[in-house]
């Protein structure tokens, strides 16, 4: 007799040769793949009465027994202390990782950067924002007077920011500017739309763009925004037909091995997973005048996930040549 907390499945003929973890990903959605691997390793999945292994290839008629109460999340490691790129008496520049919100979300469950502030120092204040999936330089002010100083710098354009983005397609010029007005997208709360001319609810926005490197189907761009509007870079690039890779909200596409490798073959029963699990946008550099008048220039190295994505592009571009 099978316990009510268990699920027993028989592998269909069409899925012959599928790996156990791939099979579980199909039948146990939306449980994360990393958690499924963890559960298999913990002995919570059996195949034909024996403990399973993630890479085990299944045959038609194999019996997969899943202890539903036993499928468990992999223990989460405590969030690492963010890297401090630069610190002065009035300012702190962090390397914000992708996946972290700058300010708490509306639900209040994800405090993001705010959760780090007590450990980093007294009375730190966030003076500009980066999107959740954007990594790189994030400036914090020490105290109210410093926050007011940097707020004026941002509003007057005295702060210089440089981003890098990987985009779909190949821009024709090596350098160009995007001047498009931005306004709230009434059909999609929290998103913006572009317009070629001023209008009600629209704000002027300017982005300078230069091409750092060209690949077969993508380009690595350097972006220097002269204004600081919500989703400015994402919407601007989409408006000229070069959406950021992985930015699904603005028309970007996932970076897939099948688009890079001509002889790519997908494993049976498996949906292809992107090479990059977020959009390719990184706040590489920030330059500002500190409270004492010192000009500060801070650089954030490209994170490992973006570096690996570029290496993949370079590898398969080289094979085409």
N, C-alpha and C positions, 0 to 999 in steps of 0.2 A: 504494500500500500504506500502511496506517495503522500507525504505530509502536505497539508494545505498551504504551507508557506513556501513550497517548492513548485517550480515550473519545469515540466518535462517536454522536450521538443525532439522531433525526429527530422534529421537533415534530409532535405528534398534532393531529388536527382539533379535539378538545375544548379545546385550549389556545390556539386562535387568538387573537391579540391580547395574549398574556401578555408582560410585559417580560422581557428577558434575565436580569436579576438575580433576578427572582421565579422564573423557570424553573430557574435554577441552584440556588436555595435548595431547590427540590423534589427535584432529582436528586443534589445533592451534600451532603445532610445527613450528619453534623452540623456541617459547616463553617459558621462564623459568616458572617452576611450582610456585615459590614464587611470580612471577609477575601475574600469573593467579589468585592466591588466593587474591592478592591485588585488582585486577580488579573486582572480584566477590564481595568482601567486599564493593567496591566503587559503586556497583549497575550497573555495565556495562554489566552484563549477566542476562537475564531473562529466566525463565522456565514457559511455558504456560502463559506468560504475567505477571508473578510475579517475584519479585527479587529473584535470586537464592542464595543458600548457598553451600559452598564448599563441605560439607559432605552429601548433599541431594542425595538420591539414585533415579536414573532415571528409568522410565518405558517405555516399547515399545510405540511409538507414541508420547511421550513427545516432545514438540517443544522448542528448545533451541535457543534463540535470542541473538546474540553476536554483540555488538556495536564495530565494528572493529577499528574505530578511538578512541574508549575509552579504548581498551586494553593498559595498560600503565605499565611501569616498576615501581616497588616499589622504593620510594625515597632512594637513597644510603646514608648511614651514612658516614660522613667524616672518612677517614682512621685514626685509633687510633695511637697515638704516640707510636713508638716501645719501648718495655721494654728494659732498659739498665741493663744488668746483672752485669757488672763490668766496672769501669773507673779508669784510672790512668792519669798521666800527658802526657803520650805518646800513650795511647791506649783506645779504647772503644769497649766493647763486647756487641752486641745486641742479643736479642732473635728474630731471623727472623721468621715471620709467614709463613706457607705454602701458596702458591699462589702468592708470591711476588718474582719478578726477582731480582737478585743481581745487574746486570747491565742492562741498557736500551735494549729492544729488537730491532731487525733490523728495524721494522716499526717506531720506535721512539715514539709510542703512550703510551707505558708502561715504565715509568721511573724507577719503582721499588724502590730499596733502595736509588738510587740517589736522588729521590724526598724528602727523609727525611733529607739529609745531611745539608741543610741550617738551619733547625730548631735544629739540634743536636750540631752544633758547627762549628767554622771556619776551613777550610782546612782539612776536614776529607777525608781519602783516603781508598778505598776498597782494601784489600791486599790478599783476597782469595774469592772464590765463593761457593755458595750453589745453587743447582738446584732450579727451581721455586717451586716445590712441596716438597722440603726438608725443614723442620723447624729446628730451633736450633741456636747454637752459631755461630755468624758471627763477625769476628775481623775487626775493622777499625783502621787505624793509624792516629795520629794527626800530620800532616805536612810531608814534603818530607823526612826529615832525619829519622823519625820513620818508614815511609813506606819502605825505603831502608833497615832498620834494620830488619823488619819483613819479607821482601822479601828474604833476605839471610837465615833467620831461616826456612822458608818454603822450600826453594831450597835445604838446607842441611839436612832436616829431623829433625830439632830441635823442631819443633812444633808437639805435640802429639794430635791427634784427636780421639775421640771415638764416634761411631754412634750406634744406635739401629735400627734394621729392623725386621719386621715380614715377614717370607718367607713361600712359599708353600712347603709342604713336611717336612720330619724329617731327618736331617743329621745323619749319623750313629755315627761318633765320636763326643765327647763333645767339642773338640778343634781341629782346623786344619788351614792350611794356603793355600791360593790360589795364585799361581804364574803363571800368564798368561799375555802374551804380548797384548797390546792394540793398535789399529790403526783405522783410519777413515773408516767408512762404506761408500763405494762409491755409494751404492744403496740407502742409506738413509742419506742425508746430516744432519750433526749435531749429528749423532749417531756413536757408535764405535763397532768394532768387536774384538773378542779375538783370540789369536793364542797360541799354545803350545811352539813355538820356535821363535827365532828372525827372522826378515825379513824386507824388505824395507818398511819404513813408520810405523814400529811398535815401541812401547816404552815399556820398562820393567815396570811391575806393580806388587805390592805385597800387600796382605791383610791378616791380621790375624783374625781368626773367632773363637768365642766360643759361646756355646749354653747357654743362660740364663734360658730358660724355654721351655718345650715341651708341645704342645697341641695335640689334636687328629689327626689333619691334617696339623698343622702349627708349626713353631718354632720361638721363639723370640731370635734373635742373637745379640751379641755384636761384632762390627766390628772395627778394628784398622788398618787403611790404613798406610802403610809405605811409599807409594808414593802418589802423588796427581794428578792423571790423570782424564781427563774428563769422567764422568759416570763410574768411576772405580768400585765402589761398586756394581752398578746395573748390569754391564756387567759381573763382576767376579761371582756374585751369580748366574746369569742366566747360566753361563758356566758350573757350577757344578750341574745344575738341581734344584736349589732352588731360583727361581726368587722372587723378592720382591712383596708382595701383593699389587695389584693396579698399578704396573708398567707395563702398557700394551705395552710400547715400547720395553721391553726386555722379553716378555713372561709371565709376571705376570698376575694373574687373580684377578678379583674383589672379595672382601669379601662379600659373599651373605648369607643371613639368611637361604636360602633353602639348603645350603651345611652344615649348622650347626644344623638345627632343622629337625628332622626326619619326623614330621607330618606337615611340613610347607605347607600352602595352599595360593596360590596367588589369590588376588582379581580379579574378572572378568574384563577383558579388560585392565589390568594394567601390564606394564612391571616391573619386579623386579628391585628395585634400590639398589645399593651397600650400605653396612653399613658404608663404608668409601669412601669418594669422592676424595681421592688422594692416592699416594703410601705411604706405611708405612716406612718412612725413616726419622730419626731425629738425628741431630748433638747434641749429649748429652753433650759432654765435650770437652774443648780445654785447653791445657797446653802449656805455652810459656815463654820465658825469656823476660822480659820487657827491655826497653832501659837502665834502671839503673841496670840491672842484677838480679832484683827480679824475682823469679819463680812464675808465676801466674797460677792458676788453677780455671777454671770457669765451672759451671754446669748449663745446661738449663733443667728445669723440662719437663716431657713429656706433650705435649699439650692435651687439653680436648678430641679432636676427636680421638687421638690414645689411650688414656686411656679408653675411652668408648668402642672402638673396642676390647681391651684386656678383658674388663669386659664381653662383649658378648661372647667371646671365652671361658672364664672361666666358665660362667654360663651354657653354653650348653655342655661343657666338663663334668661339674659336674653332669648333668642330665644323661649322658651316664653311669657314674660309678655306 
